[in-house]
Amino acid sequence: MITDGLVTYPGLPAAKIATHLSREAAEEIYGPGTTFQIGLVTLCTNTGTYIDVPFHRFADGHDLTELDLGRVAGVPAVCLDRRGSQSINLTADDLADLAGHVVLIRTDHSSNFGTDAYFDDHPFLTAAAAENLVAAGVACVGIDSLNIDSTDGGERPVHTVLLGADIPIVEHLTNLQALPTSGFRFTAVPPKIKGAGTFTVRAFASVAG
């Protein structure tokens, strides 16, 4: 949920939610009893749950307007439980038969969202895990953590490897504990914004009944 003043990542601007046209002002335009509200939202593109596409990492990578929706809209998905691990490796065996699937990594770090603890000691994938995800031919990768990479230094090998292979990344997911291991489809679609490499999404799963 995005609220006024929300800070998703330390050092990035907070969300600002305001009113452009109030209901009171609308009555002066449309007449008594006819009211509308028009909001005004100022967002850093890295706000809430968001998706990264290649332009986020590479100057010559494609932006949101060229995102293949086949990777992020109603795609078969799995949720791998990696609670208790900070540095998360995924082997070829972990990813067997997952070509074309979305791979979600459950760490439960999202339980700290909105607190200072969310910014510290967050779980992340290893560079080897990223290489194995590319080799497996997955469609997209998501995690319920501050960053899919370690933030101890400036290197971002997981972003580099995944986005370099045109595999979108979804970060700051929540409620992965509600998902089964498999048997569901995942959707995380951003608006088509020219020149943007990342933006907020409404991420959700459709679980077979």
C-alpha positions as CSV (number, residue, x, y, z in Angstrom):
1,M,0.0,0.0,0.0
2,I,1.3,3.4,-0.9
3,T,0.6,6.2,1.6
4,D,1.6,9.8,1.8
5,G,5.2,10.0,3.1
6,L,6.1,6.4,2.3
7,V,9.8,5.8,2.0
8,T,10.6,2.5,0.3
9,Y,14.3,2.7,0.0
10,P,16.7,4.9,2.2
11,G,17.8,8.1,0.5
12,L,15.0,8.1,-2.1
13,P,12.2,10.7,-2.0
14,A,9.0,9.9,-0.1
15,A,5.7,9.5,-1.9
16,K,3.5,12.7,-1.9
17,I,-0.3,12.3,-2.2
18,A,-2.4,15.4,-2.5
19,T,-5.6,16.8,-3.9
20,H,-5.6,18.8,-7.1
21,L,-9.4,19.3,-7.2
22,S,-11.3,19.0,-4.0
23,R,-15.0,18.2,-3.8
24,E,-15.8,21.6,-2.5
25,A,-14.0,23.2,-5.4
26,A,-15.7,20.9,-7.9
27,E,-19.1,22.1,-6.8
28,E,-18.1,25.6,-7.9
29,I,-17.3,24.2,-11.4
30,Y,-20.1,21.7,-11.9
31,G,-22.8,22.9,-9.6
32,P,-24.2,22.0,-6.1
33,G,-24.2,18.3,-5.4
34,T,-22.0,17.4,-8.3
35,T,-18.6,16.6,-6.8
36,F,-15.4,15.0,-8.1
37,Q,-12.0,14.5,-6.5
38,I,-8.9,14.6,-8.6
39,G,-5.7,13.6,-6.9
40,L,-2.1,14.5,-7.4
41,V,0.6,11.9,-6.7
42,T,4.4,12.5,-6.8
43,L,6.3,9.2,-6.8
44,C,9.9,8.2,-7.1
45,T,9.8,5.3,-9.6
46,N,11.2,3.1,-6.8
47,T,8.2,3.3,-4.5
48,G,6.3,0.4,-2.9
49,T,6.4,-2.9,-4.8
50,Y,8.1,-2.1,-8.2
51,I,9.5,-3.8,-11.2
52,D,12.9,-3.2,-12.8
53,V,13.5,-3.6,-16.6
54,P,16.9,-3.5,-18.4
55,F,17.0,0.4,-18.8
56,H,17.1,0.6,-15.0
57,R,20.7,-0.9,-15.2
58,F,21.8,-0.4,-18.8
59,A,21.7,2.8,-20.9
60,D,20.9,0.8,-24.0
61,G,18.3,-1.5,-22.3
62,H,14.6,-1.3,-23.0
63,D,12.3,0.8,-20.9
64,L,8.9,0.1,-19.5
65,T,7.2,0.7,-22.9
66,E,8.9,-2.4,-24.3
67,L,8.3,-4.8,-21.4
68,D,7.1,-8.2,-22.7
69,L,3.8,-8.7,-20.8
70,G,4.3,-12.5,-21.4
71,R,6.9,-12.3,-18.6
72,V,4.7,-10.5,-16.0
73,A,1.0,-11.0,-16.7
74,G,-0.7,-14.2,-15.6
75,V,2.5,-16.2,-15.8
76,P,2.9,-19.6,-14.1
77,A,4.9,-19.1,-10.9
78,V,6.6,-20.8,-8.0
79,C,7.4,-19.5,-4.5
80,L,10.7,-20.8,-3.0
81,D,10.9,-20.6,0.7
82,R,14.3,-19.3,1.7
83,R,13.5,-18.0,5.2
84,G,16.4,-17.9,7.6
85,S,19.0,-17.2,4.9
86,Q,20.5,-13.8,4.2
87,S,22.7,-14.8,1.3
88,I,20.5,-17.0,-0.9
89,N,21.9,-19.3,-3.5
90,L,19.7,-21.2,-6.0
91,T,21.1,-24.2,-7.7
92,A,20.3,-25.7,-11.1
93,D,18.3,-28.5,-9.2
94,D,16.2,-25.8,-7.4
95,L,15.3,-24.3,-10.8
96,A,14.7,-27.5,-12.8
97,D,11.8,-27.3,-15.2
98,L,11.1,-23.7,-14.4
99,A,11.7,-22.2,-17.9
100,G,9.0,-19.5,-18.6
101,H,8.0,-19.4,-14.9
102,V,8.1,-16.5,-12.5
103,V,10.3,-17.4,-9.5
104,L,9.4,-15.6,-6.2
105,I,11.7,-15.8,-3.2
106,R,10.1,-15.8,0.2
107,T,12.2,-14.5,3.0
108,D,9.5,-12.9,5.2
109,H,11.8,-9.8,5.5
110,S,8.6,-7.9,4.3
111,S,7.3,-8.3,7.9
112,N,9.7,-5.4,8.7
113,F,8.3,-3.1,6.0
114,G,7.6,0.4,7.3
115,T,10.2,0.1,10.1
116,D,13.9,0.8,10.4
117,A,14.6,-2.9,10.5
118,Y,13.6,-3.2,6.9
119,F,16.7,-1.3,5.8
120,D,19.1,-3.5,7.7
121,D,20.5,-7.0,7.2
122,H,18.1,-7.8,4.3
123,P,18.2,-11.1,2.5
124,F,19.5,-11.1,-1.1
125,L,20.4,-13.5,-3.9
126,T,24.0,-14.4,-4.8
127,A,25.5,-13.8,-8.2
128,A,25.6,-17.6,-8.7
129,A,21.9,-17.7,-8.1
130,A,21.3,-15.1,-10.8
131,E,23.4,-17.0,-13.3
132,N,21.4,-20.2,-12.6
133,L,18.1,-18.3,-13.0
134,V,19.3,-17.1,-16.4
135,A,20.4,-20.6,-17.4
136,A,17.0,-22.0,-16.3
137,G,15.2,-19.5,-18.6
138,V,12.9,-18.1,-16.0
139,A,10.5,-15.3,-17.0
140,C,10.8,-13.0,-14.0
141,V,12.2,-13.0,-10.5
142,G,10.7,-11.4,-7.4
143,I,11.7,-11.1,-3.7
144,D,10.0,-9.8,-0.5
145,S,13.1,-7.9,0.6
146,L,14.7,-4.4,0.3
147,N,16.9,-5.4,-2.6
148,I,17.5,-8.5,-4.6
149,D,21.3,-7.7,-4.4
150,S,23.4,-7.2,-1.3
151,T,23.7,-3.5,-0.5
152,D,26.9,-3.8,1.6
153,G,28.8,-2.3,-1.4
154,G,28.1,-0.6,-4.7
155,E,28.1,-3.7,-6.9
156,R,24.8,-5.1,-8.1
157,P,25.7,-8.4,-9.8
158,V,22.1,-9.8,-9.6
159,H,20.6,-6.8,-11.3
160,T,23.4,-6.9,-13.8
161,V,23.0,-10.6,-14.7
162,L,19.2,-10.7,-14.7
163,L,18.5,-7.4,-16.5
164,G,21.3,-8.2,-18.9
165,A,19.3,-11.3,-19.8
166,D,16.1,-9.3,-20.1
167,I,14.6,-10.9,-17.0
168,P,12.5,-8.3,-15.0
169,I,13.0,-8.0,-11.2
170,V,10.2,-7.3,-8.8
171,E,11.3,-6.1,-5.3
172,H,9.5,-5.3,-2.0
173,L,6.9,-8.0,-2.5
174,T,4.6,-8.8,0.5
175,N,2.4,-11.6,1.7
176,L,4.3,-14.4,0.0
177,Q,3.4,-16.5,3.0
178,A,-0.1,-16.8,1.6
179,L,1.1,-18.5,-1.5
180,P,1.6,-22.2,-2.2
181,T,4.9,-23.5,-3.5
182,S,3.4,-23.8,-7.0
183,G,0.1,-23.9,-8.9
184,F,-0.5,-20.2,-9.2
185,R,0.0,-17.4,-11.7
186,F,1.7,-14.1,-11.0
187,T,1.0,-10.6,-12.4
188,A,3.0,-7.4,-11.9
189,V,2.3,-4.9,-14.7
190,P,3.5,-1.3,-14.7
191,P,2.2,1.6,-16.8
192,K,4.0,2.2,-20.1
193,I,6.3,5.1,-19.3
194,K,8.8,6.2,-21.9
195,G,12.3,6.6,-20.5
196,A,11.6,4.8,-17.2
197,G,13.4,1.6,-16.2
198,T,11.4,0.9,-13.0
199,F,8.0,1.7,-11.6
200,T,5.4,0.8,-9.0
201,V,3.2,-2.2,-9.8
202,R,0.2,-3.9,-8.3
203,A,1.6,-7.4,-7.9
204,F,-0.8,-10.3,-7.2
205,A,-1.2,-14.0,-7.6
206,S,-4.1,-16.0,-9.0
207,V,-4.3,-19.4,-7.2
208,A,-6.1,-22.3,-8.8
209,G,-9.2,-23.2,-6.8
